[in-house]
Amino acid sequence: MNYPEDFFNGDYNSLNDNEGLKHKVQICKEYVSSGQIFNYLENIEETIQLCIEYDFVEDGIFLVDAALEIVPYNSDLWYSKGIFHNNLFEFEKALECFNKAVSLNPSDPEILISKSIAEENLGLIDDAVESLRNSILFDPENEEAFFGLATLYERQENYEEAIKYFKKAIDVEGEFSEAWFELGYSYENLNRLEEALEAYEKYISIEPYNATGWYNKGIVLMRMNNFEKAIDCFEITTAIDENFVGAWFNTGVAYANLNRLNDALEAFLKASKLDPLDESTWLNLAKISEDMGNISDAIYYYDKINSLNDTYTEAFLGRGACYLKLGMQSYAANDLNKAVLLNHNIKKFWHHNDEKWLLKAFKKILIYKKKTAADEYNFELWFTLAINYLQIGNWFDAFQAFQKCTELKGDSAEAYYNKAVAAFYLQNTGEALKSLKSAFALKPELKETFDDDFPEISKTELFLRLFEYYNF
């Protein structure tokens, strides 16, 4: 079956959607089936290139394999096959094809650039760097090679080297927008904010309707504490893309830093509608509502967080502080208790996953139960028994045993402290705080132990106020 040459050499864009390419592919498959590949190889190669351009991967591989049976030493065909496998994320197969193409044409910089992509995706970073450096040797003005090398360094967080090669790409092509964007990102990660700002501004001048460019510029301005200008950037971002949730969120942060709480609240509410599962948005809404004196609203937002994540310590601490402001001490104490247990560095003494250790602990408990029964006024025996109860998570018996310790020796700060730990696990917050007060009064350095066992709890408003509320 013969077709006029101008059918293949015409402008593909004039074809109706993908139908024209499908027709070309079908014709080429007929060439293959009728054994006319060699006679129409140029047409087949042209169709392969269109398959690459328009992502007709399966058809492209079929045609390129058919062509390679006739001309197995054609580097362009091996290169095209590698591109198809790259597009299918079959990077090992792609690399085999690119290696074959390089062996046939070692000085082609485009083959080496594509080879580096497959190598990077296979984790062969050193090989990818070498491929790109070789590409630059053959074409010292290839901006794509410089850009590829720069992005490799950027992904390895070697931002200084990345900057060097992004600049080289820009030296070749001054309007290389992606290079300007990544240059800004690299500067940002080195905290070179003025240079990052300049790079993002150049990027925006090339791509003025790119929402991410305006957003990144806004983030840099935020880090420079220029909140007014940051807000301007975020507003442009949302004008381009009204669903850009990060821009709404950071607009709220910027307004909050300017103490424009109503505006901040409005921005965070918009962010919450776009991403109702983001805990940090609800946390900001809660804190701003609290600052504005809208305590009931704040509690509502803290409840939202807890419904999404019942292990969010800061939400329990915040909600508890709100309950205190409403005079609801028991609710506040309950939230403090939850926060304390979520924060407990329990691994330092609890080995519940170690069966041998557990067996030894239970044997110890049996031994010391007998010993305390025989000598019920021996503080050391009771303390050892109580510690073993605590270590296996038997909170009730641990509390009772530490209670006995404090009765036998009222000046034992450690007994009071560990009694408090057991009380927290029994959700007896009042008793826990009273015991902590006794422990700290007897031995102030136990405050440091508490900070270590329950990080950041002791300095929170909720803990400090409840600690004062519960008396000896």
Summary of the structure (lengths in Angstrom):
residues: 472
radius of gyration: 34.2
end to end distance: 101.1
largest distance: 108.9
contacts: 1531
relative contact order: 0.03
helix: 76%
strand: 0%
